[in-house]
Amino acid sequence: MKTMSVTELKKHFSEALSALKDGETIAVTYGRKKEIIGYFVHQIPEQLKIKLGIMEGKVKFTFAPDFKLTTEQFSGLED
């Protein structure tokens, strides 16, 4: 993970975008203490869509690419 101050991010924004495209995460720091105030992460594409019954259209969630769960496990039909 790369760390950049707000000033560095402003100066090297195009380089930061290139790093994001390559899948790198960037922590943004601010102030004298260089406290992390946020992260820029590569967007993970949606891979699994499960209907949520009455919550369909009201709730949206995504799973990490390495998350393993069958539909039966998700719905509680399997132990």
Summary of the structure (lengths in Angstrom):
residues: 79
radius of gyration: 18.3
end to end distance: 36.9
largest distance: 52.8
contacts: 136
relative contact order: 0.15
helix: 29%
strand: 19%
